[in-house]
Amino acid sequence: MKIKTIMCLIIINILISNFLLCNNDKPIKEDATFDIKNKKLKNELNLLKQEFESEKIKIKKTYEREIEDLKQKRQNELNKLRKEFKKKRDMLVKKNNGNNKIKKSNKNNQKPIIKSK
């Protein structure tokens, strides 16, 4: 009986903590904060919200550009590395087995096949 009670408490605890952790990203609605009767204050708050949103978008775009630049740089470096290792591989094959050539397979999971002439 004690085990059932403990299990129920654990399940309830998990459900409550899950509910509390998942509901913290709700956007703030304009009318949800306060019912503001002062039109000047309301307009200023709306302008402030718009300014915040525009700055937020500007920051996101800046970081998106930086991320794209970094991705491009990474891709360029990987391509350069592939070319270098291909040259090294070809030199090793030529050095060890001058008559052998490496034939690339059509399947992605298979290693290159070395064929003799």
C-alpha positions in Angstrom: 0.0 0.0 0.0 2.9 2.4 0.8 4.4 1.6 -2.6 1.2 2.6 -4.4 1.0 5.9 -2.5 4.7 6.7 -3.2 4.2 5.9 -6.9 1.2 8.1 -7.1 3.1 11.0 -5.4 6.0 10.6 -7.8 3.7 10.6 -10.8 1.9 13.7 -9.6 5.2 15.4 -8.9 6.4 14.6 -12.4 3.2 15.9 -14.0 3.2 19.1 -12.0 6.9 19.8 -12.7 6.4 19.1 -16.4 3.5 21.4 -16.6 5.4 24.2 -14.8 8.5 23.8 -16.9 6.7 23.7 -20.3 4.5 26.8 -19.8 7.1 29.4 -19.3 7.5 30.6 -22.9 4.1 32.1 -23.5 4.1 35.4 -25.3 2.8 38.5 -23.5 -0.4 39.7 -25.0 -1.0 43.4 -25.3 -4.3 43.3 -23.3 -3.2 40.6 -20.9 -0.9 42.9 -18.8 -3.1 45.8 -17.7 -6.2 47.6 -18.8 -4.5 51.0 -19.4 -6.8 53.9 -19.6 -4.2 56.6 -20.2 -3.9 56.7 -24.0 -0.5 58.5 -24.0 1.0 55.8 -21.7 -0.6 53.0 -23.8 0.8 54.5 -27.0 4.3 54.8 -25.5 4.2 51.2 -24.3 3.1 50.1 -27.7 6.0 52.0 -29.3 8.3 50.5 -26.8 7.1 47.0 -27.6 7.5 47.7 -31.4 11.0 49.0 -30.8 11.8 45.8 -28.7 10.5 43.6 -31.5 12.5 45.4 -34.2 15.7 45.2 -32.1 15.1 41.6 -31.5 14.7 40.9 -35.2 17.8 42.9 -36.0 19.8 40.8 -33.5 18.5 37.6 -34.9 19.3 38.6 -38.4 22.9 39.6 -37.4 23.5 36.3 -35.8 21.9 34.4 -38.7 24.4 36.1 -41.0 27.3 35.3 -38.8 26.1 31.7 -38.5 25.9 31.4 -42.3 29.3 32.8 -42.7 30.7 30.3 -40.2 28.9 27.5 -42.0 30.4 28.6 -45.3 33.9 28.9 -43.8 33.6 25.4 -42.2 32.5 23.9 -45.6 35.5 25.6 -47.3 37.9 24.2 -44.7 36.4 20.7 -45.1 36.7 20.8 -48.8 40.3 21.9 -48.5 41.0 19.1 -46.0 39.4 16.5 -48.3 41.5 17.6 -51.2 44.7 17.5 -49.1 43.9 14.0 -47.9 43.0 12.8 -51.4 46.4 13.9 -52.6 48.1 12.2 -49.6 46.1 9.0 -50.2 47.0 9.0 -53.9 50.6 9.5 -53.1 50.5 6.6 -50.6 48.9 4.3 -53.1 51.3 5.4 -55.8 54.3 4.9 -53.5 53.2 1.4 -52.3 51.5 0.0 -55.3 52.4 2.0 -58.4 50.1 -0.1 -60.7 47.0 0.0 -58.5 44.2 2.5 -58.8 41.5 3.3 -56.3 38.0 2.9 -57.8 35.2 4.7 -56.0 32.2 2.6 -55.2 28.7 3.8 -56.0 27.4 3.1 -52.5 28.0 5.5 -49.7 28.7 2.9 -47.0 31.4 1.0 -48.8 35.1 1.8 -48.8 37.0 2.4 -52.0 38.0 -0.7 -53.9 41.7 -1.1 -55.0 41.9 -2.7 -58.5 45.0 -4.0 -60.1 45.7 -3.6 -63.8 
